[in-house]
């Protein structure tokens, strides 16, 4: 079987920095989260502070430049061009979702996952943690729309 990258922590014993603090263990083991390690050390390439200057991350710099170029193109001619940009920005996410849906449905074991998803397990209704998680999700969902609720009140 093939192991996906960053599903486990890298090899131990290397002194690394995490959020600018030196530690005797790797920052991955300190956080117990390989995804956190990947985000801070491989994507953002965070250094220990201002005195530790590293090279620019060209992929991050390119993404930042591309995003500002797209923003400039959208607002270059004012309202007439931004109206055209709305057609793209409103429909493109749906196109991506449709493509990802059909990609996901064609993966091996997808139908088993869908069956597990739509088949309820009524024994979970007796677990208190499930109800606590549901209430937490409701409050998170309400907090996203709370500004609009106040504005329309």
N, C-alpha and C positions, 0 to 999 in steps of 0.2 A: 504494500500500500504506500501511497505517496503522502508525505506529511506536508501540510500547508505551512507556509512561512508564518512565524510569530504566533503559532498556536501554543508554543511553550516558550519559556524564557531562554535567552541565549546562555552559553556556558558561564558558570559561576566563577568567581575568583578574580574578576577584573574590577578594579576600582573605577567607578564611573560617577558622574554627577547627575543628580535628579533635582530639578528646580533650583540649581545653583548650590546645592548642599552636598559636600563630599560624604561618601558612605563607604563602609568596609565591604558591603555586599553590593551586588549589582542593583541598579535602580529597578530593574524588572522584578527581582525578588523582593525588594522593599515594598513595591506597590502590589505585588502578587497579581499583576495584570499585564500579560504580554502585549495587549493592544495599546495600553497606556505607554509602555516602553517604546513601541513602534511609532506612536504618534509623536512623542516628544523628541526621540533621538533620530528617527529616520525621516519623518515628514517635516517637522519644524526645525530639526537640528539645533535645539536649544543649547546655548553655551552656559558656562557657570556664572557669567556676569559681563559687565561692560569691558573689563580688562582682558577677557578671553574672546578676541575677535576671530571669527571664522570666515571662510569664504561665503560669498552670496550663494544661496540656493537657486540655481538657474531655473529649475522647474517652477518653483514658487514665484520667482520674479516674472517668468513668462506668463503664468496664470493671472497674476495681478495686472500686468500690462494688457493682456487680452481682455480682461473684464473691463478695464477703463476704456479701452478702444471701443468695445461694444456699447458702453454707456455713452460715449461721445457720439458714436454713429446714430444712436437712438435719439439724442436730443439736438443734433446738429442743425436741422432745419426747423426745429420747434415742434409745434403741435401737429403739423401735417405729417411729419415722419414718425412721430411717436405713435400716432394712430395705426400706422402700418406695422410698427414694432409690436403693438398689442396683439395683432392677429397671430404673429409668430409665438409670442410668449404665452398666449392663452391656449394655443392648440398643441404646442410642442410637448408639454408635460404629459398630455393625454396620449400622444403618439408614443412617447417613451414607455408609459405604463402598459399600453397595449403590446408593444414589442416584448417587454419584460414578462408580461403575463403569459404570452405564447411560448416564450423561452422557458419559463418555469414549469409550465404544464407539460412540456415535452421532455423534461429531465426524468431519469429513471427514479422510480419510487414516488413520483409526484402524486399519483392517484391515491396511494396509501396515506400520504400526508394530508391530502384534501379530505379523505374519509375520516381520519382522526380528528381533523379540525371541525367537521360538521357533525360528528357524533358526540352528543353530550355525555359527560360523566357526572351523574347526579350525586354521587357520593362526595364530590368536591363541595357541594352546597353546605355540607355540615362542618366544613373547615373554616374557622374564624379568619385565618389569614387571607383567604380568598375574598371575603367581604371587605376586609381592611384595604386590600389592593384595589378592589372595585371602587370604594369610596375615594381613595387617593386619586385614581384615574379621573373620577368625576370632577374633583376639585381642580386638577390640572386642566381639564378640558374647559371648565368654567372660567378659569383665570385667563385663558387665551381670548375668550370672547367678552370679558368683563368690561373692557373699555368701550366696545360697541354697545353693550347693554346700557351703560351709563349715558352714552351719547344719544341714544334713541329714547331714553326715558323722559 
